[in-house]
Amino acid sequence: MSEVRVAGTGMTDFGRFPERTGRDLFAEAGLAALDDAGVDPGDVEHVFFGNFMGELAEHQGHMGPLMAEAVGVNAPATRYEAACASSGVAVREAVRSVRTGESDVLLVGGTERMTNMGTAGATEGLSIAADDLYEIRAGMTFPGAYALMARAYFEEFGGDSTDLAHVAVKNHEHALPNEHAQFRSAITVDQVLDAPRIADPLGLYDSCPITDGASAVVLVSEAFAERNGLDASVAVTGSGQGGDKLALQDREYFARTPASTAAAEEAYADAGITADDVEVAEVHDCFTIAEVLAIESLGLYDPGEGLGAARRGETTRHGDVPVNLSGGLKAKGHPVGATGVAQLASITNLLTGTHARSPDVGDLRVGVAHNAGGTVASATVHVLEVVA
Amino acid sequence: MSGDERDGEAGGSERVRDAGFDDLLDAIEAGEGHYLRCSNDHGSLPPRRVCPHCGDRDLTERPLPDSGTVSTYTVVAVPTPQFADDAPYVTAVVDFGTVRLTGVVDADPEAVETGMTVGVTVGTSETTGDRLVRFVPR
């Protein structure tokens, strides 16, 4: 089995760029990743691309070939869609392709254009990650669905909105030096609690913003990296994916995310590590409660224990396992289809010491990226390790 | 492509009927709501050919209990455009035993709590007039 190395990373700024097309955003991120890797577009054998709602947002389907063209790659290209886990799934497929020996050089990335849809339009677009018949027609929104999970969590394990607010405060603080982040402003617990409610018990500051942006990484085989003298010291050593029923009402749990648990267990076994080995994590915090559910599913906390982690300082940049040092979806921004690969890029940069928060955390050797789709009916987890 | 109903104004054209789902709404309106039960006693909602919990294909219609209890709920303040005039409203997941349904609770948001007993009915969105599952406190 070929070892998969991350040879380069690239990201656009995440934020509000309603006039920029998806192809322009991906061209910027993809070219940055290729340049960072020192790989020629002509060497890329396949583009794996994640996007959720191009049809709704910019009247564009069949985005794979379009995105390959945008970065000067003349090779097959495939779009993957798994709601907000779209590019996490693209990573997984790329990893498998390198491992089987089928490919040596792949460009993996994602894009989402969202702010041009406006708040109501984006709320509608995101809602279609839920079950149309039984959820959307009942007034379900994406924040609404996570609010249902948050209330169920409080009922099962205790805790309240103040505990959640600490997650938002932490992630905003983490984003301060991240030049790609949408929000680079500190917030307070009181600001989070006093913000307008979106879907009670979640308010504006419990929610990630609506974001435009793109991300990309170049994945190569170890053999290609050595043959070409690439600086690629980080490997993707574990990959996992889990699934669950689409509609919340059909799940066994409202306050747990078994799809993430399955993805994590598979990825850890694949890498030959345990949760105890994880030194840093980027997790899918589309809402504050989502980060709590994620760190519990990753085995970093037992069910019911994750809620207080930010409040206790354990997941801050000073804690034992810092979570979302880039600011997370909450402050870095969440251009849906770009998020999974952006997380992979952030962990890579943390392991190579080139991340804006590297000075805070020093040398790290093992990190995980956790990407979730919908109310976690899809989830991917990838383990990255320093190997050279 | 010929003209017909597809030429209706955006958002104004009538929905095509969804077999199973619309049948269920009709049944609930008539006071005869049902769900599907497999031979292992798992519940699910139509349209379905396979039990989502165990894969059993022997599904039979069973009467939906007259009332259920609120498992979890939220007060939606920022809706989709289809619910613009409805907000704020309460969306809840209600437990009817072996099956759960998601819908809008016809009650003041302040009055809703987990564990409360509600009956099920079919109402309409104030914004679009589209039918939807509604819960009425008992």
Contacts between the chains, C-beta under 8 A, distances in Angstrom:
chain1	res1	chain2	res2	distance
A	119	B	78	6.9
A	120	B	79	7.8
A	120	B	80	6.9
A	120	B	81	4.9
A	120	B	84	7.0
A	121	B	81	7.3
A	123	B	78	6.2
A	123	B	79	7.1
A	123	B	80	5.3
A	123	B	81	8.0
A	124	B	80	4.3
A	124	B	81	5.6
A	124	B	82	7.3
A	127	B	80	5.3
A	133	B	18	6.4
A	133	B	21	4.6
A	134	B	21	7.8
A	134	B	45	6.3
A	134	B	101	7.4
A	134	B	102	5.7
A	135	B	102	5.5
A	136	B	80	7.3
A	137	B	130	6.8
A	137	B	132	5.3
A	137	B	133	7.9
A	138	B	91	5.9
A	138	B	102	4.5
A	138	B	103	4.8
A	138	B	104	6.1
A	138	B	132	5.6
A	138	B	133	5.6
A	139	B	76	6.0
A	139	B	79	6.6
A	139	B	80	7.7
A	139	B	83	5.0
A	139	B	86	6.7
A	139	B	89	5.9
A	139	B	91	4.8
A	139	B	104	5.2
A	139	B	125	7.7
A	139	B	132	7.1
A	140	B	91	5.7
A	140	B	102	6.4
A	141	B	76	5.9
A	141	B	78	6.8
A	141	B	79	6.4
A	141	B	80	6.0
A	143	B	76	7.8
A	143	B	78	6.7
A	144	B	74	5.0
A	144	B	76	4.7
A	144	B	91	5.5
A	147	B	74	3.6
A	147	B	76	7.9
A	148	B	72	4.6
A	148	B	73	6.9
A	148	B	74	5.3
A	148	B	91	7.4
A	148	B	93	6.1
A	149	B	72	7.5
A	151	B	72	4.9
A	151	B	73	6.7
A	151	B	74	6.5
A	151	B	114	7.0
A	152	B	71	7.1
A	152	B	72	4.3
A	155	B	72	7.2
A	155	B	114	5.7
A	196	B	77	7.1
A	197	B	75	7.0
A	197	B	77	5.1
A	198	B	77	5.9
A	198	B	78	4.9
A	199	B	74	4.6
A	199	B	75	6.8
A	199	B	76	5.0
A	199	B	77	6.5
A	199	B	78	7.0
A	200	B	74	5.8
A	200	B	75	4.1
A	200	B	77	7.3
A	200	B	109	7.6
A	201	B	74	7.6
A	202	B	74	7.8
A	245	B	52	6.0
A	247	B	102	7.2
A	248	B	93	6.2
A	248	B	102	7.2
A	249	B	93	5.0
A	249	B	100	4.0
A	249	B	101	6.5
A	249	B	102	5.0
A	250	B	44	7.0
A	250	B	52	6.0
A	250	B	100	7.3
A	254	B	71	6.9
A	254	B	72	5.6
A	254	B	93	7.4
